[in-house]
């Protein structure tokens, strides 16, 4: 289950995408991916990984990979 903060962030992002597409005369269809190319096609598998690596380099933080983010979120048992 997705915790509230990421769920709200994704909803906000969807609203931004919908507004951008509306300005361009398009709509967000149900099968459109959350993160995609402008035309709705899937991102290449390493797109996010490479973008994250650039952010980490610019921040001057060593040893953090995109995969390491999986280990930074802990879920409290219900």
PDB file of N, CA, C and O in Angstrom:
ATOM      1  N   UNK A   1       0.841  -1.176   0.000  1.00  0.00           N
ATOM      2  CA  UNK A   1       0.000   0.000   0.000  1.00  0.00           C
ATOM      3  C   UNK A   1       0.889   1.242   0.000  1.00  0.00           C
ATOM      4  O   UNK A   1       1.893   1.300   0.710  1.00  0.00           O
ATOM      5  N   UNK A   2       0.518   2.201  -0.779  1.00  0.00           N
ATOM      6  CA  UNK A   2       1.262   3.455  -0.889  1.00  0.00           C
ATOM      7  C   UNK A   2       0.879   4.370   0.268  1.00  0.00           C
ATOM      8  O   UNK A   2      -0.304   4.555   0.551  1.00  0.00           O
ATOM      9  N   UNK A   3       1.866   4.933   0.927  1.00  0.00           N
ATOM     10  CA  UNK A   3       1.574   5.834   2.042  1.00  0.00           C
ATOM     11  C   UNK A   3       0.989   7.144   1.509  1.00  0.00           C
ATOM     12  O   UNK A   3       1.104   7.439   0.319  1.00  0.00           O
ATOM     13  N   UNK A   4       0.361   7.930   2.390  1.00  0.00           N
ATOM     14  CA  UNK A   4      -0.343   9.137   1.936  1.00  0.00           C
ATOM     15  C   UNK A   4       0.519  10.166   1.208  1.00  0.00           C
ATOM     16  O   UNK A   4       0.074  10.735   0.211  1.00  0.00           O
ATOM     17  N   UNK A   5       1.729  10.416   1.678  1.00  0.00           N
ATOM     18  CA  UNK A   5       2.554  11.472   1.062  1.00  0.00           C
ATOM     19  C   UNK A   5       2.864  11.180  -0.408  1.00  0.00           C
ATOM     20  O   UNK A   5       2.662  12.063  -1.242  1.00  0.00           O
ATOM     21  N   UNK A   6       3.349   9.976  -0.769  1.00  0.00           N
ATOM     22  CA  UNK A   6       3.592   9.711  -2.190  1.00  0.00           C
ATOM     23  C   UNK A   6       2.309   9.704  -3.012  1.00  0.00           C
ATOM     24  O   UNK A   6       2.311  10.127  -4.168  1.00  0.00           O
ATOM     25  N   UNK A   7       1.214   9.228  -2.427  1.00  0.00           N
ATOM     26  CA  UNK A   7      -0.059   9.218  -3.142  1.00  0.00           C
ATOM     27  C   UNK A   7      -0.490  10.646  -3.481  1.00  0.00           C
ATOM     28  O   UNK A   7      -0.957  10.912  -4.589  1.00  0.00           O
ATOM     29  N   UNK A   8      -0.332  11.563  -2.521  1.00  0.00           N
ATOM     30  CA  UNK A   8      -0.676  12.969  -2.775  1.00  0.00           C
ATOM     31  C   UNK A   8       0.247  13.587  -3.817  1.00  0.00           C
ATOM     32  O   UNK A   8      -0.198  14.360  -4.666  1.00  0.00           O
ATOM     33  N   UNK A   9       1.537  13.246  -3.753  1.00  0.00           N
ATOM     34  CA  UNK A   9       2.490  13.771  -4.733  1.00  0.00           C
ATOM     35  C   UNK A   9       2.140  13.295  -6.132  1.00  0.00           C
ATOM     36  O   UNK A   9       2.209  14.072  -7.084  1.00  0.00           O
ATOM     37  N   UNK A  10       1.764  12.028  -6.272  1.00  0.00           N
ATOM     38  CA  UNK A  10       1.383  11.502  -7.587  1.00  0.00           C
ATOM     39  C   UNK A  10       0.101  12.142  -8.105  1.00  0.00           C
ATOM     40  O   UNK A  10      -0.026  12.413  -9.299  1.00  0.00           O
ATOM     41  N   UNK A  11      -0.854  12.383  -7.199  1.00  0.00           N
ATOM     42  CA  UNK A  11      -2.096  13.062  -7.622  1.00  0.00           C
ATOM     43  C   UNK A  11      -1.792  14.489  -8.103  1.00  0.00           C
ATOM     44  O   UNK A  11      -2.335  14.943  -9.110  1.00  0.00           O
ATOM     45  N   UNK A  12      -0.924  15.178  -7.372  1.00  0.00           N
ATOM     46  CA  UNK A  12      -0.542  16.536  -7.774  1.00  0.00           C
ATOM     47  C   UNK A  12       0.159  16.526  -9.124  1.00  0.00           C
ATOM     48  O   UNK A  12      -0.114  17.365  -9.982  1.00  0.00           O
ATOM     49  N   UNK A  13       1.063  15.570  -9.305  1.00  0.00           N
ATOM     50  CA  UNK A  13       1.770  15.447 -10.579  1.00  0.00           C
ATOM     51  C   UNK A  13       0.784  15.183 -11.714  1.00  0.00           C
ATOM     52  O   UNK A  13       0.902  15.767 -12.791  1.00  0.00           O
ATOM     53  N   UNK A  14      -0.185  14.304 -11.472  1.00  0.00           N
ATOM     54  CA  UNK A  14      -1.187  14.003 -12.499  1.00  0.00           C
ATOM     55  C   UNK A  14      -1.954  15.276 -12.883  1.00  0.00           C
ATOM     56  O   UNK A  14      -2.236  15.503 -14.060  1.00  0.00           O
ATOM     57  N   UNK A  15      -2.285  16.089 -11.902  1.00  0.00           N
ATOM     58  CA  UNK A  15      -2.992  17.343 -12.196  1.00  0.00           C
ATOM     59  C   UNK A  15      -2.147  18.262 -13.071  1.00  0.00           C
ATOM     60  O   UNK A  15      -2.665  18.904 -13.985  1.00  0.00           O
ATOM     61  N   UNK A  16      -0.856  18.324 -12.796  1.00  0.00           N
ATOM     62  CA  UNK A  16       0.051  19.145 -13.610  1.00  0.00           C
ATOM     63  C   UNK A  16       0.096  18.615 -15.035  1.00  0.00           C
ATOM     64  O   UNK A  16       0.018  19.386 -15.992  1.00  0.00           O
ATOM     65  N   UNK A  17       0.221  17.289 -15.177  1.00  0.00           N
ATOM     66  CA  UNK A  17       0.272  16.679 -16.509  1.00  0.00           C
ATOM     67  C   UNK A  17      -1.038  16.931 -17.250  1.00  0.00           C
ATOM     68  O   UNK A  17      -1.026  17.283 -18.430  1.00  0.00           O
ATOM     69  N   UNK A  18      -2.166  16.751 -16.563  1.00  0.00           N
ATOM     70  CA  UNK A  18      -3.460  16.999 -17.207  1.00  0.00           C
ATOM     71  C   UNK A  18      -3.579  18.445 -17.685  1.00  0.00           C
ATOM     72  O   UNK A  18      -4.070  18.699 -18.785  1.00  0.00           O
ATOM     73  N   UNK A  19      -3.132  19.387 -16.863  1.00  0.00           N
ATOM     74  CA  UNK A  19      -3.197  20.798 -17.244  1.00  0.00           C
ATOM     75  C   UNK A  19      -2.290  21.086 -18.441  1.00  0.00           C
ATOM     76  O   UNK A  19      -2.681  21.808 -19.359  1.00  0.00           O
ATOM     77  N   UNK A  20      -1.092  20.527 -18.432  1.00  0.00           N
ATOM     78  CA  UNK A  20      -0.173  20.716 -19.563  1.00  0.00           C
ATOM     79  C   UNK A  20      -0.770  20.158 -20.847  1.00  0.00           C
ATOM     80  O   UNK A  20      -0.724  20.805 -21.894  1.00  0.00           O
ATOM     81  N   UNK A  21      -1.331  18.953 -20.762  1.00  0.00           N
ATOM     82  CA  UNK A  21      -1.929  18.341 -21.950  1.00  0.00           C
ATOM     83  C   UNK A  21      -3.144  19.127 -22.433  1.00  0.00           C
ATOM     84  O   UNK A  21      -3.354  19.262 -23.638  1.00  0.00           O
ATOM     85  N   UNK A  22      -3.944  19.644 -21.509  1.00  0.00           N
ATOM     86  CA  UNK A  22      -5.124  20.430 -21.889  1.00  0.00           C
ATOM     87  C   UNK A  22      -4.706  21.680 -22.660  1.00  0.00           C
ATOM     88  O   UNK A  22      -5.353  22.065 -23.634  1.00  0.00           O
ATOM     89  N   UNK A  23      -3.611  22.314 -22.210  1.00  0.00           N
ATOM     90  CA  UNK A  23      -3.124  23.498 -22.929  1.00  0.00           C
ATOM     91  C   UNK A  23      -2.705  23.162 -24.352  1.00  0.00           C
ATOM     92  O   UNK A  23      -2.745  24.011 -25.242  1.00  0.00           O
ATOM     93  N   UNK A  24      -2.301  21.911 -24.552  1.00  0.00           N
ATOM     94  CA  UNK A  24      -1.863  21.459 -25.876  1.00  0.00           C
ATOM     95  C   UNK A  24      -2.995  20.828 -26.685  1.00  0.00           C
ATOM     96  O   UNK A  24      -2.788  20.356 -27.803  1.00  0.00           O
ATOM     97  N   UNK A  25      -4.201  20.826 -26.100  1.00  0.00           N
ATOM     98  CA  UNK A  25      -5.349  20.272 -26.812  1.00  0.00           C
ATOM     99  C   UNK A  25      -5.430  18.767 -26.749  1.00  0.00           C
ATOM    100  O   UNK A  25      -6.044  18.150 -27.619  1.00  0.00           O
ATOM    101  N   UNK A  26      -4.833  18.162 -25.750  1.00  0.00           N
ATOM    102  CA  UNK A  26      -4.867  16.713 -25.599  1.00  0.00           C
ATOM    103  C   UNK A  26      -5.448  16.386 -24.226  1.00  0.00           C
ATOM    104  O   UNK A  26      -5.689  17.281 -23.415  1.00  0.00           O
ATOM    105  N   UNK A  27      -5.670  15.106 -23.977  1.00  0.00           N
ATOM    106  CA  UNK A  27      -6.190  14.682 -22.679  1.00  0.00           C
ATOM    107  C   UNK A  27      -5.366  13.520 -22.152  1.00  0.00           C
ATOM    108  O   UNK A  27      -4.655  12.847 -22.898  1.00  0.00           O
ATOM    109  N   UNK A  28      -5.477  13.302 -20.854  1.00  0.00           N
ATOM    110  CA  UNK A  28      -4.797  12.188 -20.208  1.00  0.00           C
ATOM    111  C   UNK A  28      -5.747  11.001 -20.244  1.00  0.00           C
ATOM    112  O   UNK A  28      -6.805  11.032 -19.615  1.00  0.00           O
ATOM    113  N   UNK A  29      -5.383   9.972 -20.964  1.00  0.00           N
ATOM    114  CA  UNK A  29      -6.228   8.790 -21.050  1.00  0.00           C
ATOM    115  C   UNK A  29      -5.898   7.842 -19.911  1.00  0.00           C
ATOM    116  O   UNK A  29      -4.831   7.939 -19.305  1.00  0.00           O
ATOM    117  N   UNK A  30      -6.804   6.936 -19.622  1.00  0.00           N
ATOM    118  CA  UNK A  30      -6.627   5.995 -18.528  1.00  0.00           C
ATOM    119  C   UNK A  30      -5.410   5.107 -18.667  1.00  0.00           C
ATOM    120  O   UNK A  30      -4.858   4.650 -17.666  1.00  0.00           O
ATOM    121  N   UNK A  31      -4.981   4.854 -19.895  1.00  0.00           N
ATOM    122  CA  UNK A  31      -3.838   3.963 -20.078  1.00  0.00           C
ATOM    123  C   UNK A  31      -2.511   4.709 -20.177  1.00  0.00           C
ATOM    124  O   UNK A  31      -1.474   4.095 -20.428  1.00  0.00           O
ATOM    125  N   UNK A  32      -2.532   6.007 -19.984  1.00  0.00           N
ATOM    126  CA  UNK A  32      -1.287   6.786 -20.045  1.00  0.00           C
ATOM    127  C   UNK A  32      -0.454   6.499 -18.799  1.00  0.00           C
ATOM    128  O   UNK A  32      -0.985   6.436 -17.691  1.00  0.00           O
ATOM    129  N   UNK A  33       0.823   6.331 -18.981  1.00  0.00           N
ATOM    130  CA  UNK A  33       1.726   6.031 -17.884  1.00  0.00           C
ATOM    131  C   UNK A  33       1.929   7.255 -17.003  1.00  0.00           C
ATOM    132  O   UNK A  33       1.790   8.387 -17.466  1.00  0.00           O
ATOM    133  N   UNK A  34       2.257   7.033 -15.740  1.00  0.00           N
ATOM    134  CA  UNK A  34       2.508   8.143 -14.821  1.00  0.00           C
ATOM    135  C   UNK A  34       3.713   8.948 -15.285  1.00  0.00           C
ATOM    136  O   UNK A  34       3.665  10.177 -15.341  1.00  0.00           O
ATOM    137  N   UNK A  35       4.794   8.247 -15.618  1.00  0.00           N
ATOM    138  CA  UNK A  35       5.999   8.903 -16.117  1.00  0.00           C
ATOM    139  C   UNK A  35       6.266   8.357 -17.513  1.00  0.00           C
ATOM    140  O   UNK A  35       6.537   7.167 -17.678  1.00  0.00           O
ATOM    141  N   UNK A  36       6.190   9.218 -18.506  1.00  0.00           N
ATOM    142  CA  UNK A  36       6.318   8.769 -19.890  1.00  0.00           C
ATOM    143  C   UNK A  36       6.983   9.847 -20.742  1.00  0.00           C
ATOM    144  O   UNK A  36       7.235  10.964 -20.290  1.00  0.00           O
ATOM    145  N   UNK A  37       7.253   9.478 -21.973  1.00  0.00           N
ATOM    146  CA  UNK A  37       7.700  10.455 -22.958  1.00  0.00           C
ATOM    147  C   UNK A  37       6.536  11.413 -23.206  1.00  0.00           C
ATOM    148  O   UNK A  37       5.402  11.124 -22.824  1.00  0.00           O
ATOM    149  N   UNK A  38       6.806  12.522 -23.829  1.00  0.00           N
ATOM    150  CA  UNK A  38       5.756  13.505 -24.092  1.00  0.00           C
ATOM    151  C   UNK A  38       4.594  12.896 -24.873  1.00  0.00           C
ATOM    152  O   UNK A  38       3.435  13.249 -24.651  1.00  0.00           O
ATOM    153  N   UNK A  39       4.913  11.979 -25.789  1.00  0.00           N
ATOM    154  CA  UNK A  39       3.854  11.383 -26.614  1.00  0.00           C
ATOM    155  C   UNK A  39       3.119  10.238 -25.923  1.00  0.00           C
ATOM    156  O   UNK A  39       2.252   9.609 -26.529  1.00  0.00           O
ATOM    157  N   UNK A  40       3.458   9.959 -24.655  1.00  0.00           N
ATOM    158  CA  UNK A  40       2.787   8.907 -23.911  1.00  0.00           C
ATOM    159  C   UNK A  40       3.497   7.566 -23.954  1.00  0.00           C
ATOM    160  O   UNK A  40       3.102   6.636 -23.251  1.00  0.00           O
ATOM    161  N   UNK A  41       4.532   7.450 -24.763  1.00  0.00           N
ATOM    162  CA  UNK A  41       5.262   6.189 -24.848  1.00  0.00           C
ATOM    163  C   UNK A  41       6.129   6.014 -23.597  1.00  0.00           C
ATOM    164  O   UNK A  41       6.493   6.994 -22.947  1.00  0.00           O
ATOM    165  N   UNK A  42       6.458   4.762 -23.266  1.00  0.00           N
ATOM    166  CA  UNK A  42       7.235   4.513 -22.056  1.00  0.00           C
ATOM    167  C   UNK A  42       8.628   5.135 -22.113  1.00  0.00           C
ATOM    168  O   UNK A  42       9.220   5.279 -23.183  1.00  0.00           O
ATOM    169  N   UNK A  43       9.130   5.499 -20.942  1.00  0.00           N
ATOM    170  CA  UNK A  43      10.509   5.959 -20.840  1.00  0.00           C
ATOM    171  C   UNK A  43      11.440   4.771 -21.069  1.00  0.00           C
ATOM    172  O   UNK A  43      11.077   3.628 -20.792  1.00  0.00           O
ATOM    173  N   UNK A  44      12.616   5.040 -21.567  1.00  0.00           N
ATOM    174  CA  UNK A  44      13.619   3.986 -21.672  1.00  0.00           C
ATOM    175  C   UNK A  44      13.970   3.540 -20.253  1.00  0.00           C
ATOM    176  O   UNK A  44      13.941   4.359 -19.335  1.00  0.00           O
ATOM    177  N   UNK A  45      14.297   2.273 -20.050  1.00  0.00           N
ATOM    178  CA  UNK A  45      14.507   1.750 -18.697  1.00  0.00           C
ATOM    179  C   UNK A  45      15.500   2.533 -17.841  1.00  0.00           C
ATOM    180  O   UNK A  45      15.297   2.642 -16.632  1.00  0.00           O
ATOM    181  N   UNK A  46      16.545   3.071 -18.413  1.00  0.00           N
ATOM    182  CA  UNK A  46      17.555   3.758 -17.598  1.00  0.00           C
ATOM    183  C   UNK A  46      17.385   5.270 -17.529  1.00  0.00           C
ATOM    184  O   UNK A  46      18.246   5.955 -16.976  1.00  0.00           O
ATOM    185  N   UNK A  47      16.318   5.800 -18.067  1.00  0.00           N
ATOM    186  CA  UNK A  47      16.113   7.246 -18.078  1.00  0.00           C
ATOM    187  C   UNK A  47      16.124   7.834 -16.674  1.00  0.00           C
ATOM    188  O   UNK A  47      16.832   8.806 -16.412  1.00  0.00           O
ATOM    189  N   UNK A  48      15.353   7.257 -15.780  1.00  0.00           N
ATOM    190  CA  UNK A  48      15.262   7.769 -14.412  1.00  0.00           C
ATOM    191  C   UNK A  48      16.579   7.550 -13.678  1.00  0.00           C
ATOM    192  O   UNK A  48      17.040   8.424 -12.943  1.00  0.00           O
ATOM    193  N   UNK A  49      17.181   6.385 -13.878  1.00  0.00           N
ATOM    194  CA  UNK A  49      18.454   6.077 -13.221  1.00  0.00           C
ATOM    195  C   UNK A  49      19.521   7.092 -13.598  1.00  0.00           C
ATOM    196  O   UNK A  49      20.251   7.580 -12.735  1.00  0.00           O
ATOM    197  N   UNK A  50      19.615   7.412 -14.890  1.00  0.00           N
ATOM    198  CA  UNK A  50      20.620   8.382 -15.347  1.00  0.00           C
ATOM    199  C   UNK A  50      20.310   9.789 -14.821  1.00  0.00           C
ATOM    200  O   UNK A  50      21.220  10.519 -14.427  1.00  0.00           O
ATOM    201  N   UNK A  51      19.040  10.165 -14.816  1.00  0.00           N
ATOM    202  CA  UNK A  51      18.665  11.483 -14.302  1.00  0.00           C
ATOM    203  C   UNK A  51      18.978  11.582 -12.811  1.00  0.00           C
ATOM    204  O   UNK A  51      19.460  12.613 -12.341  1.00  0.00           O
ATOM    205  N   UNK A  52      18.703  10.511 -12.072  1.00  0.00           N
ATOM    206  CA  UNK A  52      18.999  10.494 -10.640  1.00  0.00           C
ATOM    207  C   UNK A  52      20.501  10.614 -10.400  1.00  0.00           C
ATOM    208  O   UNK A  52      20.928  11.340  -9.503  1.00  0.00           O
ATOM    209  N   UNK A  53      21.298   9.912 -11.189  1.00  0.00           N
ATOM    210  CA  UNK A  53      22.756   9.961 -11.045  1.00  0.00           C
ATOM    211  C   UNK A  53      23.269  11.386 -11.255  1.00  0.00           C
ATOM    212  O   UNK A  53      24.193  11.812 -10.563  1.00  0.00           O
ATOM    213  N   UNK A  54      22.689  12.126 -12.194  1.00  0.00           N
ATOM    214  CA  UNK A  54      23.091  13.518 -12.422  1.00  0.00           C
ATOM    215  C   UNK A  54      22.771  14.387 -11.206  1.00  0.00           C
ATOM    216  O   UNK A  54      23.575  15.229 -10.809  1.00  0.00           O
ATOM    217  N   UNK A  55      21.602  14.177 -10.626  1.00  0.00           N
ATOM    218  CA  UNK A  55      21.207  14.948  -9.443  1.00  0.00           C
ATOM    219  C   UNK A  55      22.160  14.660  -8.286  1.00  0.00           C
ATOM    220  O   UNK A  55      22.581  15.576  -7.579  1.00  0.00           O
ATOM    221  N   UNK A  56      22.498  13.382  -8.094  1.00  0.00           N
ATOM    222  CA  UNK A  56      23.401  12.988  -7.014  1.00  0.00           C
ATOM    223  C   UNK A  56      24.780  13.618  -7.218  1.00  0.00           C
ATOM    224  O   UNK A  56      25.378  14.125  -6.269  1.00  0.00           O
ATOM    225  N   UNK A  57      25.285  13.587  -8.459  1.00  0.00           N
ATOM    226  CA  UNK A  57      26.596  14.203  -8.746  1.00  0.00           C
ATOM    227  C   UNK A  57      26.565  15.695  -8.446  1.00  0.00           C
ATOM    228  O   UNK A  57      27.479  16.225  -7.813  1.00  0.00           O
ATOM    229  N   UNK A  58      25.509  16.374  -8.902  1.00  0.00           N
ATOM    230  CA  UNK A  58      25.403  17.821  -8.670  1.00  0.00           C
ATOM    231  C   UNK A  58      25.320  18.154  -7.180  1.00  0.00           C
ATOM    232  O   UNK A  58      25.818  19.188  -6.734  1.00  0.00           O
ATOM    233  N   UNK A  59      24.680  17.257  -6.417  1.00  0.00           N
ATOM    234  CA  UNK A  59      24.542  17.478  -4.979  1.00  0.00           C
ATOM    235  C   UNK A  59      25.821  17.146  -4.221  1.00  0.00           C
ATOM    236  O   UNK A  59      25.960  17.474  -3.043  1.00  0.00           O
ATOM    237  N   UNK A  60      26.761  16.486  -4.919  1.00  0.00           N
ATOM    238  CA  UNK A  60      28.019  16.132  -4.280  1.00  0.00           C
ATOM    239  C   UNK A  60      27.902  15.000  -3.283  1.00  0.00           C
ATOM    240  O   UNK A  60      28.701  14.901  -2.351  1.00  0.00           O
ATOM    241  N   UNK A  61      26.919  14.151  -3.472  1.00  0.00           N
ATOM    242  CA  UNK A  61      26.700  13.020  -2.572  1.00  0.00           C
ATOM    243  C   UNK A  61      27.171  11.751  -3.278  1.00  0.00           C
ATOM    244  O   UNK A  61      26.689  11.419  -4.361  1.00  0.00           O
ATOM    245  N   UNK A  62      28.103  11.053  -2.664  1.00  0.00           N
ATOM    246  CA  UNK A  62      28.636   9.843  -3.275  1.00  0.00           C
ATOM    247  C   UNK A  62      27.953   8.594  -2.729  1.00  0.00           C
ATOM    248  O   UNK A  62      27.491   8.568  -1.589  1.00  0.00           O
ATOM    249  N   UNK A  63      27.899   7.568  -3.561  1.00  0.00           N
ATOM    250  CA  UNK A  63      27.450   6.259  -3.110  1.00  0.00           C
ATOM    251  C   UNK A  63      25.954   6.052  -3.052  1.00  0.00           C
ATOM    252  O   UNK A  63      25.499   5.019  -2.561  1.00  0.00           O
ATOM    253  N   UNK A  64      25.181   6.998  -3.534  1.00  0.00           N
ATOM    254  CA  UNK A  64      23.730   6.825  -3.531  1.00  0.00           C
ATOM    255  C   UNK A  64      23.284   6.487  -4.946  1.00  0.00           C
ATOM    256  O   UNK A  64      23.545   7.229  -5.893  1.00  0.00           O
ATOM    257  N   UNK A  65      22.606   5.353  -5.068  1.00  0.00           N
ATOM    258  CA  UNK A  65      22.058   4.946  -6.362  1.00  0.00           C
ATOM    259  C   UNK A  65      20.538   5.061  -6.311  1.00  0.00           C
ATOM    260  O   UNK A  65      19.954   5.182  -5.234  1.00  0.00           O
ATOM    261  N   UNK A  66      19.916   5.025  -7.459  1.00  0.00           N
ATOM    262  CA  UNK A  66      18.460   5.079  -7.498  1.00  0.00           C
ATOM    263  C   UNK A  66      17.882   3.882  -6.746  1.00  0.00           C
ATOM    264  O   UNK A  66      16.890   4.012  -6.029  1.00  0.00           O
ATOM    265  N   UNK A  67      18.507   2.717  -6.912  1.00  0.00           N
ATOM    266  CA  UNK A  67      18.029   1.524  -6.222  1.00  0.00           C
ATOM    267  C   UNK A  67      18.119   1.681  -4.708  1.00  0.00           C
ATOM    268  O   UNK A  67      17.291   1.131  -3.981  1.00  0.00           O
ATOM    269  N   UNK A  68      19.113   2.423  -4.224  1.00  0.00           N
ATOM    270  CA  UNK A  68      19.263   2.580  -2.776  1.00  0.00           C
ATOM    271  C   UNK A  68      18.063   3.304  -2.160  1.00  0.00           C
ATOM    272  O   UNK A  68      17.846   3.215  -0.951  1.00  0.00           O
ATOM    273  N   UNK A  69      17.294   4.007  -2.961  1.00  0.00           N
ATOM    274  CA  UNK A  69      16.091   4.661  -2.443  1.00  0.00           C
ATOM    275  C   UNK A  69      15.084   3.655  -1.917  1.00  0.00           C
ATOM    276  O   UNK A  69      14.295   3.968  -1.025  1.00  0.00           O
ATOM    277  N   UNK A  70      15.110   2.451  -2.465  1.00  0.00           N
ATOM    278  CA  UNK A  70      14.193   1.403  -1.994  1.00  0.00           C
ATOM    279  C   UNK A  70      14.426   1.100  -0.524  1.00  0.00           C
ATOM    280  O   UNK A  70      13.512   0.653   0.169  1.00  0.00           O
ATOM    281  N   UNK A  71      15.627   1.335  -0.045  1.00  0.00           N
ATOM    282  CA  UNK A  71      15.980   0.991   1.324  1.00  0.00           C
ATOM    283  C   UNK A  71      15.815   2.161   2.285  1.00  0.00           C
ATOM    284  O   UNK A  71      16.136   2.031   3.466  1.00  0.00           O
ATOM    285  N   UNK A  72      15.329   3.286   1.810  1.00  0.00           N
ATOM    286  CA  UNK A  72      15.192   4.461   2.672  1.00  0.00           C
ATOM    287  C   UNK A  72      13.771   4.651   3.169  1.00  0.00           C
ATOM    288  O   UNK A  72      13.522   5.550   3.972  1.00  0.00           O
ATOM    289  N   UNK A  73      12.839   3.836   2.719  1.00  0.00           N
ATOM    290  CA  UNK A  73      11.438   3.978   3.122  1.00  0.00           C
ATOM    291  C   UNK A  73      11.063   2.791   3.992  1.00  0.00           C
ATOM    292  O   UNK A  73      11.118   1.645   3.545  1.00  0.00           O
ATOM    293  N   UNK A  74      10.689   3.059   5.208  1.00  0.00           N
ATOM    294  CA  UNK A  74      10.264   1.984   6.105  1.00  0.00           C
ATOM    295  C   UNK A  74       8.772   2.110   6.343  1.00  0.00           C
ATOM    296  O   UNK A  74       8.245   3.215   6.481  1.00  0.00           O
ATOM    297  N   UNK A  75       8.108   0.995   6.391  1.00  0.00           N
ATOM    298  CA  UNK A  75       6.671   0.993   6.628  1.00  0.00           C
ATOM    299  C   UNK A  75       6.409   0.456   8.021  1.00  0.00           C
ATOM    300  O   UNK A  75       6.895  -0.613   8.391  1.00  0.00           O
ATOM    301  N   UNK A  76       5.644   1.199   8.781  1.00  0.00           N
ATOM    302  CA  UNK A  76       5.304   0.768  10.120  1.00  0.00           C
ATOM    303  C   UNK A  76       4.202  -0.294  10.014  1.00  0.00           C
ATOM    304  O   UNK A  76       3.195  -0.067   9.342  1.00  0.00           O
ATOM    305  N   UNK A  77       4.380  -1.448  10.668  1.00  0.00           N
ATOM    306  CA  UNK A  77       3.328  -2.475  10.610  1.00  0.00           C
ATOM    307  C   UNK A  77       2.033  -1.969  11.235  1.00  0.00           C
ATOM    308  O   UNK A  77       2.038  -1.221  12.213  1.00  0.00           O
ATOM    309  N   UNK A  78       0.948  -2.393  10.652  1.00  0.00           N
ATOM    310  CA  UNK A  78      -0.369  -1.949  11.159  1.00  0.00           C
ATOM    311  C   UNK A  78      -0.721  -2.647  12.437  1.00  0.00           C
ATOM    312  O   UNK A  78      -1.786  -2.400  13.003  1.00  0.00           O
TER     313      UNK A  78
END
